Amino acid sequence: MNLEEEFAQHRAGLVAHCYRMLGSLHDAEDAVQDTYLRAWRGQAGFEQRSSIKTWLYRIATNVCLTFLQHSSRRVVPSALGAPGNDPDDLHPQALEVTWLEPFPDHLLGTDPATVVGDRQSLRLAVVAAMQHLPPRQRAVLILREVLTWPAAEVATLLDTTTAAVNSSLQRARAELARLRPAEEDLSEPDEPVRRHLLDQFSTAFESKDLAALEGLLTADTRWEMPPIPTWFSGRADVLRLLDAKLGPGPDRRVLVETSANGQPAFALYNRGKDEQYHAHSIKVLTLTKAGIAAVLAFHQPALFPAFGLPISRRSKETP
């Protein structure tokens, strides 16, 4: 296998690694391109004391750390303040905020072992919590917990001591435990309950069946809509939002199922005056055994191509 083939073999994992560090698919892909450029330029100095994979991840981590010196952490609306309760009083889109972005699952490839492990560490709640960590602490957590590198190897990469790496990891674990939901809250229901929840949500949302949606949402459900800073917490307020913002009538909208961050997701298309359906948002759902615990709706049509989806559709049935 030549170097180019080796690079291609590791691309999916590198993009996922950089996404965990940066919280943005666009930034992650740029970081991987920079990683490959640096690797090509430095291949003569590669002494094969480690594998090509380890070498690439070392370069990628340093690229991300350099990038994070000049950028703000990526956030979700609930990290910025208290929830709202008036759907007619939404704050305007905050385009100056560096928002967290979703990660399309199809980019992970098809290796079952890799996919299962990667998806757990890519869940939106986990990645959002990671963004609160200082960059070097974030790197330690990802290298030790996700890539399972030895502490000594991480210390060499970060030019520090093994003791400092272990201390940083303990602090990162404690902060992550404080910020992210408890592990049991992240466990999805088994099939066919999961399938039933998704089918019911899609049908109820498309038809604006608020009674059905009420039965699907948990009591403490959250609804967030970046780049809109206003977010809603609790079934009653979320239903009030949906009642105000979903237009009535048949065939007003269509949901196309996809997946992001190891979680079920839907792409929402709204019917326009031209009778075509236009990209509106990517909605990533957090499912629990009690129902739908959160919906993070990314109101960013520019994300659709990354999910392999068109910006517009001629009808509900055809792409």
C-alpha positions as CSV (number, residue, x, y, z in Angstrom):
1,M,0.0,0.0,0.0
2,N,1.5,3.4,-1.0
3,L,1.3,6.5,1.0
4,E,-1.7,8.0,-0.8
5,E,-3.7,4.8,-0.2
6,E,-2.7,4.9,3.5
7,F,-3.9,8.5,3.7
8,A,-7.2,7.6,2.1
9,Q,-7.7,4.7,4.5
10,H,-7.5,6.9,7.6
11,R,-9.5,9.9,6.2
12,A,-12.8,9.1,7.9
13,G,-11.2,8.6,11.3
14,L,-9.2,11.8,11.0
15,V,-12.2,13.8,10.0
16,A,-14.1,12.5,13.1
17,H,-11.1,13.2,15.3
18,C,-10.8,16.8,14.1
19,Y,-14.6,17.2,14.5
20,R,-14.4,16.2,18.1
21,M,-11.7,18.8,18.6
22,L,-13.3,21.6,16.6
23,G,-17.0,21.0,16.7
24,S,-17.4,21.8,13.0
25,L,-17.5,19.5,10.0
26,H,-16.3,22.3,7.7
27,D,-13.3,23.1,10.0
28,A,-12.5,19.4,10.5
29,E,-12.3,18.8,6.8
30,D,-10.0,21.8,6.4
31,A,-7.9,20.5,9.2
32,V,-7.5,17.1,7.6
33,Q,-6.5,18.7,4.3
34,D,-3.9,20.7,6.2
35,T,-2.8,17.4,7.9
36,Y,-2.3,15.7,4.6
37,L,-0.4,18.7,3.2
38,R,2.0,18.7,6.2
39,A,2.4,14.9,5.9
40,W,3.3,15.1,2.2
41,R,5.8,17.8,2.9
42,G,7.3,15.9,5.9
43,Q,7.3,12.3,4.6
44,A,11.0,12.4,4.1
45,G,11.4,12.9,7.8
46,F,9.0,10.2,8.8
47,E,11.3,7.7,10.6
48,Q,8.6,4.9,11.0
49,R,9.1,4.8,14.7
50,S,5.3,4.7,14.8
51,S,2.6,3.7,12.4
52,I,1.4,6.0,9.6
53,K,-1.9,6.2,11.4
54,T,-0.3,7.4,14.6
55,W,1.9,9.9,12.7
56,L,-1.2,11.3,10.9
57,Y,-3.2,11.7,14.2
58,R,-0.2,13.5,15.8
59,I,-0.1,16.0,12.9
60,A,-3.9,16.4,12.9
61,T,-4.0,17.0,16.7
62,N,-1.3,19.7,16.3
63,V,-3.2,21.3,13.4
64,C,-6.4,21.4,15.5
65,L,-4.5,22.9,18.5
66,T,-3.1,25.6,16.3
67,F,-6.5,26.4,14.9
68,L,-8.0,26.6,18.4
69,Q,-5.5,29.3,19.3
70,H,-7.4,31.7,17.1
71,S,-11.0,30.6,17.4
72,S,-13.9,30.6,19.9
73,R,-15.4,27.4,21.2
74,R,-18.5,26.2,19.4
75,V,-21.7,26.3,21.4
76,V,-25.4,25.3,21.4
77,P,-28.1,27.8,22.4
78,S,-28.6,26.2,25.9
79,A,-25.0,27.1,26.7
80,L,-25.7,30.8,26.3
81,G,-28.5,31.4,28.8
82,A,-31.9,30.5,30.2
83,P,-34.6,29.1,27.9
84,G,-37.4,31.2,26.5
85,N,-41.1,30.6,26.7
86,D,-42.6,32.9,24.1
87,P,-42.5,31.6,20.5
88,D,-43.4,35.1,19.2
89,D,-40.3,36.6,20.9
90,L,-37.4,34.7,19.2
91,H,-34.1,36.5,19.1
92,P,-32.7,37.0,15.6
93,Q,-30.2,34.6,14.2
94,A,-26.8,35.2,15.9
95,L,-24.5,34.7,12.9
96,E,-21.5,36.0,14.8
97,V,-21.7,33.1,17.3
98,T,-19.6,30.0,16.4
99,W,-22.3,27.3,16.6
100,L,-21.7,23.6,17.0
101,E,-22.4,21.7,13.8
102,P,-23.7,18.2,13.3
103,F,-21.6,15.3,11.9
104,P,-23.2,13.1,9.2
105,D,-22.9,9.5,10.1
106,H,-22.3,8.3,6.6
107,L,-18.8,9.9,6.8
108,L,-17.7,7.3,9.3
109,G,-17.5,4.5,6.8
110,T,-18.8,1.0,7.3
111,D,-16.5,-0.8,9.7
112,P,-19.0,-1.9,12.5
113,A,-16.4,-1.8,15.4
114,T,-15.2,1.7,14.4
115,V,-18.7,3.0,13.8
116,V,-20.1,1.9,17.2
117,G,-17.1,3.3,19.1
118,D,-17.0,6.5,17.1
119,R,-20.7,7.2,17.4
120,Q,-20.7,7.1,21.2
121,S,-18.0,9.7,21.4
122,L,-19.6,11.8,18.7
123,R,-23.0,12.3,20.3
124,L,-24.0,15.9,20.3
125,A,-24.2,16.2,24.1
126,V,-20.7,14.8,24.4
127,V,-19.1,17.0,21.7
128,A,-20.9,20.0,23.1
129,A,-19.6,19.3,26.5
130,M,-16.0,18.8,25.1
131,Q,-16.2,22.3,23.7
132,H,-16.1,23.7,27.2
133,L,-12.7,22.1,27.9
134,P,-9.5,24.0,27.2
135,P,-8.0,22.9,23.9
136,R,-5.1,20.9,25.3
137,Q,-7.3,19.3,27.9
138,R,-9.7,18.4,25.1
139,A,-6.9,16.8,23.2
140,V,-5.8,14.7,26.2
141,L,-9.3,13.5,26.7
142,I,-9.8,12.5,23.1
143,L,-6.4,10.9,22.7
144,R,-6.7,8.9,25.9
145,E,-10.4,8.0,26.0
146,V,-11.3,7.8,22.3
147,L,-8.1,6.8,20.6
148,T,-6.8,4.9,23.8
149,W,-3.3,6.2,23.4
150,P,-0.9,5.6,26.3
151,A,-0.3,8.5,28.6
152,A,3.4,8.6,27.7
153,E,2.6,8.9,24.0
154,V,0.2,11.8,24.6
155,A,2.8,13.5,26.8
156,T,5.3,13.2,24.0
157,L,2.9,14.7,21.5
158,L,2.0,17.6,23.8
159,D,5.6,18.1,25.0
160,T,4.6,17.6,28.7
161,T,5.0,14.9,31.3
162,T,3.0,11.7,31.9
163,A,1.9,13.0,35.3
164,A,0.6,16.2,33.7
165,V,-1.4,14.2,31.1
166,N,-3.0,12.0,33.9
167,S,-3.9,15.1,35.9
168,S,-5.4,16.8,32.8
169,L,-7.4,13.7,32.0
170,Q,-8.8,13.6,35.6
171,R,-9.9,17.3,35.3
172,A,-11.4,16.7,31.8
173,R,-13.4,13.7,33.0
174,A,-14.8,15.6,36.0
175,E,-15.8,18.5,33.8
176,L,-17.4,16.3,31.2
177,A,-19.3,14.4,33.8
178,R,-20.7,17.7,35.2
179,L,-21.7,19.0,31.8
180,R,-23.1,16.1,29.8
181,P,-26.2,14.1,30.6
182,A,-25.9,11.0,32.7
183,E,-25.0,7.8,30.8
184,E,-28.5,6.3,31.4
185,D,-30.1,9.4,29.9
186,L,-28.2,8.8,26.6
187,S,-29.3,5.2,26.2
188,E,-31.8,4.8,23.4
189,P,-34.8,2.5,23.4
190,D,-34.4,-0.9,21.7
191,E,-36.1,-1.7,18.4
192,P,-39.0,-1.7,17.7
193,V,-39.7,1.1,20.2
194,R,-37.0,3.3,18.6
195,R,-38.5,2.7,15.1
196,H,-42.0,3.5,16.4
197,L,-40.9,6.7,18.0
198,L,-39.2,7.9,14.8
199,D,-42.1,7.0,12.5
200,Q,-44.6,8.6,14.9
201,F,-42.6,11.8,15.2
202,S,-42.2,12.1,11.4
203,T,-45.9,11.6,10.8
204,A,-47.0,13.9,13.6
205,F,-44.5,16.7,12.7
206,E,-45.5,16.6,9.0
207,S,-49.2,16.9,9.8
208,K,-48.8,19.2,12.8
209,D,-50.5,16.7,15.1
210,L,-49.7,18.3,18.4
211,A,-51.6,15.7,20.4
212,A,-49.4,13.0,19.0
213,L,-46.3,15.0,19.5
214,E,-47.3,15.6,23.1
215,G,-47.3,11.9,23.7
216,L,-43.8,11.5,22.1
217,L,-41.9,14.3,24.0
218,T,-40.6,13.8,27.5
219,A,-41.7,16.2,30.2
220,D,-38.3,17.9,30.3
221,T,-37.7,17.8,26.5
222,R,-35.5,20.6,24.9
223,W,-35.8,22.2,21.5
224,E,-32.8,24.3,20.2
225,M,-32.5,26.0,16.8
226,P,-29.0,27.4,16.1
227,P,-28.3,30.0,14.8
228,I,-31.4,31.2,16.7
229,P,-30.2,31.8,20.3
230,T,-33.7,31.3,21.8
231,W,-34.3,27.8,23.0
232,F,-37.2,26.0,24.8
233,S,-37.3,23.6,27.7
234,G,-40.3,21.5,28.9
235,R,-43.0,19.8,26.9
236,A,-45.6,22.6,27.3
237,D,-43.2,25.3,26.0
238,V,-41.9,23.2,23.1
239,L,-45.5,22.4,22.0
240,R,-46.3,26.1,22.2
241,L,-43.4,26.8,19.9
242,L,-44.4,24.1,17.4
243,D,-48.0,25.3,17.4
244,A,-46.9,28.9,16.6
245,K,-44.3,28.0,13.9
246,L,-45.7,25.0,12.1
247,G,-48.1,26.0,9.4
248,P,-51.3,24.0,9.1
249,G,-52.6,22.1,6.1
250,P,-51.5,19.0,4.2
251,D,-48.2,18.7,2.3
252,R,-46.7,21.8,3.9
253,R,-43.5,20.0,4.9
254,V,-41.6,16.7,4.5
255,L,-39.1,15.0,6.8
256,V,-36.3,12.9,5.2
257,E,-34.7,10.5,7.7
258,T,-30.9,10.6,8.1
259,S,-28.5,10.3,11.0
260,A,-25.9,12.5,12.7
261,N,-23.5,12.1,15.6
262,G,-24.7,8.5,16.1
263,Q,-28.2,9.7,16.6
264,P,-31.4,9.7,14.5
265,A,-32.0,12.8,12.5
266,F,-34.4,14.3,10.0
267,A,-33.9,16.8,7.2
268,L,-36.8,19.2,7.0
269,Y,-38.0,20.6,3.7
270,N,-40.8,23.3,3.6
271,R,-43.0,23.8,0.5
272,G,-42.4,27.2,-1.1
273,K,-44.6,29.3,-3.3
274,D,-43.1,27.6,-6.3
275,E,-44.6,24.3,-5.0
276,Q,-41.1,22.8,-4.6
277,Y,-39.8,21.7,-1.2
278,H,-36.8,23.7,0.0
279,A,-34.2,22.8,2.6
280,H,-34.9,24.2,6.0
281,S,-33.1,22.4,8.9
282,I,-31.4,19.3,10.1
283,K,-33.1,18.0,13.3
284,V,-31.0,15.7,15.5
285,L,-33.1,13.8,18.0
286,T,-32.0,12.5,21.4
287,L,-34.2,9.4,22.3
288,T,-34.6,7.8,25.7
289,K,-36.9,5.1,26.9
290,A,-39.3,7.8,28.0
291,G,-39.5,9.4,24.6
292,I,-37.8,12.3,22.7
293,A,-35.7,14.1,25.2
294,A,-34.2,16.7,22.9
295,V,-34.3,18.1,19.4
296,L,-31.3,20.1,18.1
297,A,-32.6,21.7,14.9
298,F,-29.8,23.2,12.9
299,H,-31.4,26.0,10.8
300,Q,-28.7,25.8,8.2
301,P,-29.7,24.7,4.7
302,A,-26.0,24.8,3.7
303,L,-25.5,21.6,5.7
304,F,-27.8,19.5,3.5
305,P,-25.1,18.6,0.8
306,A,-22.9,17.1,3.6
307,F,-25.7,14.7,4.3
308,G,-26.0,13.8,0.6
309,L,-29.3,15.7,0.4
310,P,-30.4,18.1,-2.3
311,I,-31.2,21.8,-1.4
312,S,-34.7,21.4,-3.0
313,R,-37.1,18.6,-4.0
314,R,-39.8,18.6,-6.6
315,S,-42.3,16.7,-4.4
316,K,-42.5,14.9,-1.1
317,E,-41.7,11.6,-2.8
318,T,-38.9,12.5,-5.2
319,P,-35.5,14.1,-4.4
